[in-house]
Amino acid sequence: MADWLGEAYPWVKAFHLMAVIAWMAGMLYLPRLFVYHSEAETGSDKAETFKVMERRLLRGIMNPSMILVWVLGIMIYTSGGWWSAGWMHAKWLLVILLTAWHHLLAVHFKQFREDRNTRPARYYRLINEVPAVFMVGIVILVIVKPF
């Protein structure tokens, strides 16, 4: 299966999976930080601490992990010979949607950073579950390969 990657294939796959785990952890944790941040008084020490935590999570973990997921995923895809696999096309669609979700969270981050958030904590509690839905779909597609 691993054509041009050769013996590096399992290593690329392992690092891809580690990047996915880190990215998903951030995607699930950042909205939770937004819940607490939205409940903090604007300009308070607590709100400023959340800004630092959110920035470090997004820029230090989520963004680099997302980039690695894409780079390593493309390497695996081009090496694996799955050009016509329906399950892989569906997986790519979900990864693209998850990436768009990541960018939506970055917009929320910017709003918090600039003290412009207008959404209640309930909104962030609800959106906290969205990445998990994408994750379930992606894992089923990769493991089960239903089509």
C-alpha positions in Angstrom: 0.0 0.0 0.0 2.7 2.5 0.9 4.2 3.1 -2.5 6.7 6.0 -2.5 7.0 6.3 1.3 8.5 2.8 1.7 9.7 2.0 5.2 8.8 5.5 6.3 5.1 4.8 5.9 4.4 3.6 9.4 6.3 6.6 10.9 4.3 9.1 8.8 1.1 7.3 9.8 2.1 7.4 13.5 2.9 11.1 13.4 -0.3 11.8 11.5 -2.3 10.1 14.2 -0.5 12.0 16.9 -1.2 15.2 15.1 -4.9 14.3 14.8 -5.1 13.6 18.5 -3.5 16.9 19.4 -5.7 18.8 16.9 -8.9 17.1 18.2 -7.9 17.8 21.8 -7.6 21.5 21.0 -10.8 21.5 19.0 -12.7 20.0 22.0 -11.0 22.2 24.6 -11.0 25.6 22.9 -14.9 26.0 22.9 -14.8 24.9 26.6 -12.4 27.8 27.3 -14.9 30.0 25.5 -17.6 28.9 27.8 -15.7 30.0 30.8 -14.4 33.2 29.1 -17.9 34.3 28.1 -18.9 34.0 31.8 -15.9 36.2 32.9 -16.2 39.9 33.3 -14.6 41.7 30.4 -11.2 43.2 31.4 -11.0 41.1 34.5 -7.8 39.1 35.4 -9.8 36.0 34.8 -10.8 37.1 31.2 -7.2 38.1 30.5 -6.0 34.7 31.6 -8.5 33.0 29.3 -7.1 35.1 26.4 -3.6 33.8 27.1 -4.8 30.2 27.4 -6.8 30.5 24.2 -4.0 32.0 22.2 -1.5 29.4 23.4 -3.9 26.6 22.6 -4.8 27.9 19.1 -1.4 29.1 18.0 0.8 26.7 19.9 -1.1 23.4 19.5 -4.1 23.5 17.2 -2.6 25.4 14.2 0.6 23.4 14.1 -1.3 20.1 14.6 -3.8 21.0 11.8 -0.9 21.7 9.4 0.8 18.4 10.3 -2.5 16.6 9.8 -2.8 18.0 6.3 0.8 17.5 5.3 1.1 14.0 6.6 -2.4 13.1 5.4 -1.6 14.2 1.9 1.6 12.1 2.0 -0.3 9.0 3.1 -3.0 9.6 0.5 -0.7 10.1 -2.4 1.4 7.0 -1.3 -1.6 4.8 -0.5 -3.3 4.5 -3.9 -6.8 5.5 -2.6 -7.5 7.8 -5.6 -10.9 6.1 -6.3 -11.9 5.0 -2.8 -15.3 6.4 -1.9 -14.5 6.2 1.8 -11.4 8.4 1.3 -13.4 11.0 -0.6 -15.9 11.2 2.2 -13.1 11.4 4.8 -11.5 14.3 2.8 -14.9 16.1 2.9 -15.1 15.7 6.7 -11.5 16.9 7.1 -12.3 19.9 5.0 -15.4 20.7 7.1 -13.4 20.2 10.3 -10.8 22.6 9.0 -13.5 25.1 8.3 -14.7 24.6 11.8 -11.2 25.2 13.1 -11.3 28.6 11.2 -14.7 29.4 12.8 -13.2 28.8 16.2 -10.3 31.1 15.2 -12.9 33.8 14.4 -14.4 33.4 17.9 -10.9 33.6 19.4 -10.3 36.9 17.6 -13.7 38.2 19.0 -12.7 37.3 22.5 -9.2 38.7 22.1 -10.7 42.0 21.0 -13.4 41.9 23.7 -16.2 41.7 21.1 -17.8 38.4 22.1 -21.6 38.7 22.2 -22.5 35.0 22.4 -23.6 33.4 25.7 -21.9 30.4 27.3 -24.7 28.2 26.1 -23.7 28.7 22.5 -20.2 27.6 23.2 -21.4 24.6 25.2 -23.5 23.5 22.1 -20.7 24.0 19.6 -18.3 22.1 21.8 -19.8 18.9 20.5 -19.4 19.5 16.8 -15.8 18.3 16.4 -16.7 15.0 18.1 -19.3 14.4 15.4 -16.7 14.9 12.7 -14.3 12.7 14.6 -16.8 9.8 14.8 -17.4 10.0 11.0 -13.7 10.1 10.2 -12.8 7.2 12.4 -15.6 5.1 11.1 -14.6 5.9 7.5 -10.9 5.0 8.1 -11.4 1.9 10.1 -14.6 0.4 8.5 -14.1 1.7 5.0 -17.8 1.2 4.3 -17.7 2.1 0.6 
